């Protein structure tokens, strides 16, 4: 370590040598030396200014991510990582000046501890270190007297620098007060330490460096003005949304040190879960409402076997607890306890609808290596487009919704030389149930065609980008229009929805409605046409009702930036021209014509949509049997395997 410091000191010694020989005064040489180091490091400071601007420019999007996924730290980190990757932002770049400053400081101490060696390179000489009535080679903690002014002045300069930073530095001015004051306290403390316990010359260097940093801040803002690059209005809006999300969660979350009301129950369920040492199958659900993805499979297993269903949920209020019986055993395991439970699972088969097994907090069992992990999809969307690239790599078996999903999975295995999975032609239990519900529903007579506008919950969705243009173009054409936002949009954008309600006087109209009650799907079933962006509701609607969909081409949400490498068009893209039509944002004037065509053309008749449904989705009306039979076969396999092991 000493050799490294000596090398840095030798390099800086040349700057001191030049400074002293130019000015012939040690005090002024220190000041000029400090100025030269700032010039040498200025390109680095310029790079950091650019990186800081990029960070603040991204901050609105970061705030929206934090608001959208508030409370889900892993999802926030995941989304931020994708954002940084997309924008080529390097978070660690802002540490470069601090690291260089500390490295520089070690070299400065080395130079000022033995200034004569660096200044008188050709031979011996006498250096006058007296200035301002004090010896610049003295240490204030040892000499006291007037030298005590140096640490105080250094601390004052540090306070001044931090004060200016907190107001004009592009990144520091956007930090929280705690962060700002924390940095200030650290800087003042370091300045006091340097002032008291190293030579006075170092304290003068540090003071001068702090003051020059202030001048440098102003120069950087002139050369690269943050206001030319950053949308501060968007930043303020994003802050407010994040504050609203924070307030919403804080109002319902338990207070600090408040006892978790579900802790005792979780502990009991955890203990009860491991009492079954011969568990055959378990299902894992993240929260209430996810049972619908497993429902058909579970009901088929209960009807056709005597197997006990073990159902783990991370939602203590999940409605599945009302279904508890001898053969359906629900367990509440929170997200933190779940990490340990999943690593200790000994069930023969684990069924999940959560992707990214092994990639994040949910891991495969450590105590058993031969159990089978089955992935059941939420929807019929492309896993190659809407998931991370390796989201399904660690599952043994995938229940596939259709042939395009199967092709994507097999192509990925081939390209990346992955182990071949069991891909089961399954279908969609959700769509099967929607078809059944629609066929049973009593159809009402309508005096006008109904159009349902049902956007997704993603950046630049219909409600955020073009809802007024859509409503203006359809208003007065004889349609009944229902706007049904995503539940997350209702929670985060209540003000925006109220503006929309008032602008179009929806409360007093019978032909236009803003619907925020999601307790019934009748509105979805009864609509004659659905208008959406990239929401999967279009596929569920069209395949359940055999009616067309109209897609607005807002920016597509892509989780896997390399999705094109497989050479397979994702179903999310392909179906847009199969079950309806799509319109670009700059062509919304054509909306009335396209709506009329979709509602009247035989191209989108129920027979043609039924044929498309049969083509793209496996086992329509029979996914429960397809999935159930496979699981039953595997249960028999494990049963025979255990018998052989016992023998």
PAKEKE-537130 format. One record per residue (C-alpha): residue in three letters; y, x, z. Coordinates in steps of 0.001 Angstrom, whole numbers, padded with zeros to 6 digits, always signed. Each point is the difference from the previous one (the first is absolute). Layout:
N
alaYXZ/...
end
This chain:
647
unk+000000+000000+000000/unk+002400+002848+000868/unk-000595+001604-003389/unk+000980-003279-001737/unk+003176-000276+002087/unk+000829+003626-000802/unk-000437-000683-003716/unk+002369-002986+000188/unk+002407+002065+002078/unk-000073+002843-002525/unk+000760-002411-002853/unk+002909-001581+001905/unk+001117+003453+001103/unk+001203+000682-003514/unk+002309-003016+000223/unk+001339+001310+003310/unk+000369+003481-001497/unk+002045-001420-002890/unk+002077-002237+002314/unk+000903+002799+002408/unk+000813+002534-002705/unk+002165-002591-001754/unk+001974-001018+003135/unk-000423+002996+002360/unk-000058-002350+003018/unk-003153-001182+001772/unk+001353-003439+001053/unk+001257-000855-003490/unk-003161+001466-001474/unk-002077-002513+002001/unk+002135-002881-001331/unk-000209+001272-003586/unk-003733+000640+000410/unk-000441-003645+001066/unk+001966-001156-003045/unk-002213+002078-002314/unk-003201-001484+001454/unk+001365-003490-000729/unk+000627+001026-003624/unk-003511+001442-000313/unk-001535-003220+001371/unk+002306-002397-001857/unk-002487-000750-002834/unk-002513-001052+002666/unk+002622-002241+001621/unk+000723-001553-003396/unk-003721-000680-000499/unk-000199-001632+003434/unk+003076-002140-000785/unk-001750-001233-003133/unk-003209-000735+001908/unk+001928-001800+002752/unk+001780-002184-002546/unk-003370-000871-001499/unk-001287-000930+003459/unk+002935-002309+000763/unk-000239-001440-003505/unk-003607-000923+000796/unk+000888-001383+003429/unk+000574-003630-001127/unk-003495-000062-001487/unk-001404+001655+003133/unk+001728-002590+002185/unk-001397-002836-002119/unk-003491+001528+000354/unk+000431+000225+003778/unk+001245-003594+000129/unk-002814-001299-002200/unk-002767+001772+001930/unk+001673+000051+003406/unk-002533+000876+002689/unk-002511+001449-002483/unk+000743+003731+000304/unk-002879+001077-002236/unk+001095-002270-002835/unk+003603+001173+000377/unk-001086+003653-000159/unk-002155-000742-003008/unk+002832-001756-001878/unk+002503+002736+000918/unk-002374+002664-001261/unk-000298-001804-003350/unk+003796-000319-000150/unk+000561+003702+000728/unk-002616+000912-002574/unk+001614-002212-002630/unk+003489+001382+000641/unk-001117+003641+000522/unk+001674+000092+003408/unk-000931+002792+002404/unk+000645-001044+003650/unk-000503+003558+001278/unk+002784+001377-002203/unk+002583-000981+002627/unk-001619+002442+002431/unk+000717+002962-002290/unk+003560+000665+001303/unk-001171-000155+003619/unk-002872+002411-000674/unk+002262+002366-001937/unk+002651-000207+002715/unk-002541+001001+002668/unk-001356+002806-002187/unk+003554+001116-000678/unk+000792-000132+003719/unk-002864+002371+000817/unk+001357+002419-002579/unk+003561-000338+001317/unk-001139+000785+003554/unk-001790+003040-001372/unk+003168+001158-001809/unk+002384-000575+002918/unk-002380+001519+002565/unk+000343+003277-001878/unk+003027-000332-002312/unk+000640+003736-000262/unk-003400+000556-001669/unk+000906-002418-002796/unk+003650+000944-000346/unk-000296+003793+000144/unk-002901+000392-002400/unk+000870+003556-001080/unk+000131+001421+003512/unk+001331-000379+003533/unk+003250-001758+000758/unk+001873-001722+002755/unk+000426-003784-000253/unk+002881-001680+001771/unk-001466-003304+001252/unk+003085-001072+001972/unk+001823-003138-001202/unk+001853-002904+001588/unk-000005+001906+003285/unk-003779+000184+000255/unk-002892+002179-001052/unk-001894-001730-002858/unk-003147+001937+000923/unk-000061-001455+003530/unk-002135-002947+001191/unk+002073-002712+001774/unk-002757-000815+002507/unk+000164+003620+001177/unk+003700+000866-000312/unk+001614-003373+000815/unk+003789-000197+000046/unk+001750-000835-003260/unk-003290+000217-001921/unk-000974-003378+001548/unk+002405-001519-002516/unk-002337+000916-002875/unk-002892-002397+000899/unk+002514-002767+000738/unk+001754+000497-003346/unk-003378+000181-001785/unk-001063-003291+001638/unk+003322-001615-000935/unk-000408+001119-003617/unk-003520-001465-000017/unk+001345-003331+001295/unk+002725+000006-002660/unk-002517+000768-002763/unk-002344-002790+001136/unk+002893-002448+000350/unk+001046+000660-003609/unk-003634-000096-001174/unk-000529-003395+001578/unk+002931-001348-002007/unk-000162+001680-003412/unk-003443+001576-000482/unk-001856-002242-002447/unk-003234-000040+002004/unk+001131+000521+003589/unk+002581-002815-000210/unk-002853-002437-000757/unk-002119+001030+002996/unk-000242-002038+003180/unk+002334+000764+002905/unk-002945+001369+001973/unk-000805+002401-002830/unk+003635+001029-000401/unk+000566+000629+003702/unk-003356+001732+000325/unk+000944+002445-002763/unk+003396+000531+001627/unk-001491+000736+003434/unk-002513+002427-001518/unk+002700+001827-001956/unk+002342+000249+003001/unk-002846+001213+002205/unk-000992+002679-002511/unk+003620+001115-000296/unk+000356+000297+003779/unk-003192+002020+000214/unk+001024+002354-002774/unk+003445+000375+001494/unk-001267+000920+003484/unk-003115+002064-000605/unk+000589+001997-003201/unk+002769+002377-000885/unk+003500-001394-000323/unk+000067+000928-003686/unk-002861-002443-000644/unk+001951-002766+001769/unk+002979+000700-002258/unk-002287-000085-003058/unk-001464-003338+001122/unk+003433-001516+000642/unk+001270+001126-003380/unk-003178-001282-001680/unk+000462-003456+001545/unk+003624-000214-001166/unk-000859+001202-003500/unk-002768-002641-000122/unk+002687-002667+000437/unk+001975+001384-002938/unk-003215+000192-002004/unk-000737-003689+000686/unk+003302-001030-001551/unk-000577+002295-002986/unk-003500-001399-000592/unk+001328-003557+000075/unk+002612+000949-002599/unk-002510+001696-002297/unk-002654-002694+000459/unk+001632-003189+001257/unk-002660-002271+001583/unk+001902-003167-000972/unk-000643+000738-003665/unk-003746-000243+000549/unk-000582-002355+002951/unk+000315-003791-000005/unk+001420-000494+003484/unk+000109-003803-000408/unk-003755-000051-000607/unk-000428+002349+002942/unk+001887-002357+002299/unk-001983-002998-001239/unk-003275+001803+000633/unk+001121+000915+003515/unk+000702-003636+000804/unk-003412-001068-001302/unk-001689+002671+002108/unk+001976-001116+003060/unk-001060-003625-000615/unk-003661+001046-000248/unk+000337+002068+003150/unk+001611-002890+001861/unk-002697-002392-001225/unk-002809+002195+001252/unk+001699+000938+003229/unk+000458-003656+000856/unk-003729-000595-000288/unk-001380+003378+001029/unk-000918+000889+003525/unk+002589+001904+001982/unk-000407+003621+000983/unk-002482+000365+002851/unk-000901-003709-000269/unk-003731-000482+000365/unk-001805-000766-003247/unk-001267-003583+000478/unk-002962+000659-002305/unk-001047+003358+001433/unk-002596-001391+002377/unk-001439-002205-002702/unk-000128+002908-002469/unk-001788+002157+002563/unk-002583-002717+000602/unk-000537-000575-003742/unk-000360+003738-000616/unk-002676+000239+002680/unk-001736-003134-001284/unk-000004+001341-003573/unk-002077+003036+000951/unk-002522-002003+001979/unk-001755-000845-003266/unk-001838+003214-000816/unk-001726-001527-003033/unk+003036-001518-001719/unk-000806-000882-003597/unk+003404-000870-001450/unk+003651-000006+000992/unk+003124-001182-001795/unk+003431+001482+000692/unk+003211-001993-000473/unk+003528+001328+000514/unk+001566-003288+001045/unk-000121-003780+000141/unk-000371-001572-003426/unk-002255+002698-001430/unk-003134-002007+000773/unk+000487-001814-003326/unk-000967+003191-001850/unk-003404+000064+001745/unk-000486-003732+000556/unk-002392-000807-002846/unk-002175+003043+000626/unk-000227-000636+003755/unk-000818-003686-000455/unk-002715+000886-002513/unk-001548+002510+002421/unk+000073-002525+002860/unk-001689-002621-002164/unk-002658+002245-001549/unk-000890+002479+002755/unk-000251+000199+003753/unk+002268+003079+000127/unk+002762+000158+002624/unk+003499+000515-001439/unk+002097+002452+002014/unk+003649-000472-000930/unk+002558+002545+001236/unk+003674-000942-000328/unk+003144+001850+001058/unk+001850-003282+000566/unk-000477-001470+003508/unk+001166-003396-001271/unk-002337-000083-002985/unk-001334-003507-000584/unk-003539+001345-000352/unk-000282-000052+003804/unk-000178-003792-000266/unk-003141+000413-002124/unk-001933+002067+002558/unk-003691-000855+000310/unk-003331+001680+000657/unk-000109+001185-003598/unk+003699+000629-000578/unk+001409+002452+002526/unk+003692+000887-000311/unk+001460+003047+001793/unk+003631+000925+000549/unk+000574+003748-000451/unk+003609+001202-000381/unk+000944+002642-002552/unk-000078+002934+002442/unk-003365-000876+001550/unk-001301-000744-003484/unk+000192+003704-000929/unk-002603+000871+002623/unk-002132-003082-000608/unk-000309+000684-003735/unk-001127+003566+000631/unk-002752-001279+002312/unk-001245-002925-002122/unk-003793-000153-000348/unk-000269-003205-002037/unk-002168+000195-003114/unk+002742-001533-002164/unk+003790+000061+000460/unk+002000-002406-002177/unk+003756+000518-000383/unk+002887-001237-002103/unk+002148+002968+001073/unk+000187+002827-002588/unk+000578+003709+000697/unk-003091+000477+002142/unk+000066+003608+001317/unk+003541+000542-001365/unk+001877-001297+003028/unk-000948-001177+003490/unk-003216-001843-000892/unk-002875+002466-000391/unk-003690-000336-000738/unk-002372+000144+002950/unk-000577+003417+001541/unk-003142-001043+001861/unk-001818-001365-003021/unk+000052+001296-003561/unk-002216-002487-001848/unk+001798-003285+000655/unk+001478-001735-003035/unk+003722-000737-000419/unk+000845-002908-002297/unk+003486-000721-001360/unk+000950-003633-000703/unk+003278-000375-001959/unk+002864-002311+000957/unk+000725-000950-003589/unk-000912+000695-003625/unk+002718+002619-000555/unk-000737+003470-001329/unk-001024+002436+002767/unk+001007+002872-002287/unk+003597-001301-000188/unk+000620-001650+003357/unk-001781+002457+002342/unk+000276+003712+000651/unk-002092+001995-002425/unk-002775+000747+002518/unk+000222-003250+001988/unk-003599-001073-000716/unk-001690+003402-000333/unk-001669-000073+003425/unk-001671-003402-000272/unk-003679-000209-000933/unk+000254-003411-001620/unk+002814-001882-001742/unk-000028-003737-000623/unk+001644-000161-003424/unk+002103-002958-001122/unk-000531+000514-003742/unk-001000+002315-002801/unk+003370+001824-000129/unk-000302+000914+003674/unk-003529+001313-000625/unk+001133+002040-002997/unk+002809+001599+002031/unk-002330+000964+002835/unk-002645+001471-002307/unk+002581+001869-002067/unk+001481+001547+003130/unk-003455+001105+001164/unk-000563+001624-003370/unk+003393+001748-000183/unk-000087+001381+003538/unk-003784+000549+000271/unk-000251-002359+002963/unk-003276-001328+001447/unk-001040-003203-001724/unk+000697-003098+002082/unk-001798-003298+000143/unk+002326-002269-001996/unk-000977-003622+000461/unk+001154-002634-002551/unk+001496-002334+002583/unk+003121-001958-001003/unk+002502-001492+002424/unk-000716-002183+002990/unk+003683-000939+000239/unk+000101-001259-003590/unk-003322-001847+000445/unk+001406-001829+003009/unk+003260-000776-001809/unk-001927-001462-002931/unk-002001-002164+002375/unk+003101-001156+001887/unk+001831-000818-003238/unk-002907-002002-001395/unk-000251-002014+003232/unk+003752-000573+000302/unk+001296-003436-000865/unk+002336+000384-002976/unk+003288-001877+000240/unk+001938-001508-002865/unk+003157+001975-000780/unk+003087-001146-001850/unk+000958+003533-001006/unk-001659+003355-000536/unk+000055+002229+003093/unk+000816+003700-000179/unk-000832+002235+002952/unk+001935+003264+000362/unk-002122+002225+002251/unk+001087+003665+000022/unk-001681+002984+001586/unk+001309+001950+002986/unk+000978+003316-001544/unk+003176+001766-001035/unk+001959-001759-002792/unk-002106-003174+000162/unk+001266-003180-001672/unk+001965-001170+003040/unk+001719+003376+000266/unk+000761+000474-003667/unk+000230-003107-002193/unk-000577-003287+001840/unk+003450-001390-000890/unk-000531+000645-003733/unk-003373-001765+000149/unk+001304-003026+001890/unk+003100-000281-002198/unk-002074+000050-003186/unk-002460-002672+001226/unk+002411-002232+001912/unk+000621-003336-001721/unk-002986+000188-002363/unk-001970-002709+001792/unk-002288+002238+002039/unk-000659-000151+003729/unk+000461+003557+001220/unk-001448+001380+003231/unk+000965+003458+001234/unk-002675+001321+002358/unk+000899+003475+001326/unk-002499+002445+001399/unk-000237-000422+003823/unk+001309+003544+000485/unk+003079-000805-002091/unk+000679-003025+002186/unk-000076+002186+003088/unk+002161+002820-001347/unk+002380-001828-002349/unk+000804-003257+001771/unk+003695+000374-000820/unk-000717+000472-003700/unk-002153-003133-000074/unk+002676-002034+001777/unk+002554+001089-002612/unk-002401-001151-002709/unk-000584-003328+001732/unk+003721-000677+000268/unk+000914+001207-003484/unk-002424-002441-001644/unk+000420-002740+002663/unk-003772-000157+000384/unk+000046-002137+003150/unk+001528-002917-001898/unk-002028+000259-003216/unk-003386-001384-000954/unk-000519+002312-002989/unk+000490+003361+001739/unk-001502+001142+003300/unk-000145+003163+002077/unk-003370-000064+001763/unk-000565+002171+003058/unk-002858-001976+001556/unk-003237+001775-000951/unk-002415-002221+001943/unk-001275-001678-003170/unk-000942+001215-003487/unk+000551-003399-001607/unk+003247+001216-001567/unk-001909+002782-001733/unk-002763-002277-001264/unk+002338-002756-001202/unk+002359+002218-002000/unk-000287-000178-003796/unk+001227+003572-000414/unk+000493+002929+002326/unk+002712+002608-000536/unk-000516+003317+001749/unk+000483+003744-000423/unk-002977+002138+001078/unk-001475-002264+002642/unk-003761-000627-000097/unk+000755-003683+000602/unk+000206-000378-003790/unk-003679+000882-000485/unk-001125-002163+002908/unk+002136-002912-001228/unk-001049+000196-003645/unk-003700+000515+000707/unk-000086-002799+002598/unk+002051-002612-001877/unk-000519+001198-003600/unk+003754-000136-000569/unk+002169+002777-001459/unk+002324+002495+001684/unk+003303+001520-001025/unk+000671+003594+001016/unk+003412+001589+000449/unk-000180+003710-000775/unk+001638+001389+003103/unk-000855+003651+000821/unk-003740+000304+000568/unk-001162+001274+003374/unk-002287+002965-000593/unk-001931+001578+002885/unk-001904+002432-002209/unk+002400+001822-002297/unk-002956+001385-001966/unk-001476-003414-000801/unk+000292+000582-003768/unk-002349+002993+000064/unk-003070-002281-000079/unk+001109-001452-003323/unk-000727-003550+001208/unk+002717-002672-000014/unk+000182-001465+003518/unk-000822-003673+000306/unk+003465-000510+001544/unk+001489+000946-003369/unk-002636-001376-002368/unk-000132-003510+001438/unk+003755-000486-000352/unk-000484-000724-003700/unk-003329-001821+000465/unk+000823-002717+002534/unk+003636-000387-000992/unk+003012+001870-001267/unk+002416+002567+001374/unk+003756+000390-000384/unk+002151+003083+000461/unk+002971-000183+002337/unk+002442+000443-002886/unk-001482-002952-001901/unk+000140-002770+002609/unk+002037-002142-002401/unk-003315-000709-001750/unk-001491-001447+003204/unk+000363-003755-000837/unk-001704+000503-003366/unk-002891+001979+001511/unk-000441-002538+002821/unk-000200-002841-002542/unk-002572+001940-002032/unk-002202+000712+003027/unk+000051-003635+001072/unk-000844-001383-003423/unk-001933+002608-002016/unk-003767-000431-000470/unk-000270+003792+000281/unk+000224-000489+003752/unk-002159-003081+000315/unk-002429-000348+002898/unk-002931+000843-002308/unk+001594+003254-001208/unk+000952+001040+003541/unk-003510-000822+001186/unk-001419+002333-002651/unk+002354+002772+001152/unk-001052-000612+003607/unk-003661+000346-000922/unk+000738+003198-001904/unk+001935+001828+002703/unk-001494-001262+003292/unk-003629+000350+001006/unk-002099-002887+001360/unk+002560-002805+000006/unk-001040-002423+002735/unk-002879+002237+001092/unk+001539+003125+001539/unk-001402-000934+003418/unk-003550+000178-001314/unk+000661+003225-001975/unk+001407+001761+003048/unk-002318-001636+002510/unk-003186+000780-001899/unk+000939+003670-000286/unk+000672+000272+003733/unk-003262-001807+000825/unk-001904+002445-002211/unk+001647+002955+001790/unk-000716-001488+003433/unk-003678-000208-000943/unk+000138+003624-001162/unk+001426+001181+003336/unk-002473-002140+001905/unk-002928+001649-001770/unk+001576+003407+000473/unk+000307-000514+003767/unk-003663-001091+000185/unk-001097+003183-001760/unk+002123+002099+002364/unk-001503-001743+003033/unk-003527+000661-001298/
end
